[in-house]
């Protein structure tokens, strides 16, 4: 059983939102699959930036070319299966 999120997966920041726990949270797109992510370690990012996500945290900012290259390689290796796991419904 693989652990793709253990590798760190590049994704594109879709939006950043305030959270009830005073940490920047938001949504990152991984090839069209979106996930909620914490930006506590990367407060400088803005929508449109690329980040490396590890266990639900954006841990570093990446340039787009490098991010797309890494994402393509992970996809070819079949290491992105965890992205298909549905997330709990968000409360509005």
ABEGO torsion letter per residue (X at the ends): XBBAAAAEBBBBBABBBBBAAGBBBBBBBBGGBBBBBBAAABAABBBGBBBBBBGGBBABBBBAAAAAAAAAAAAAAGAAAAAABBBBBBBX
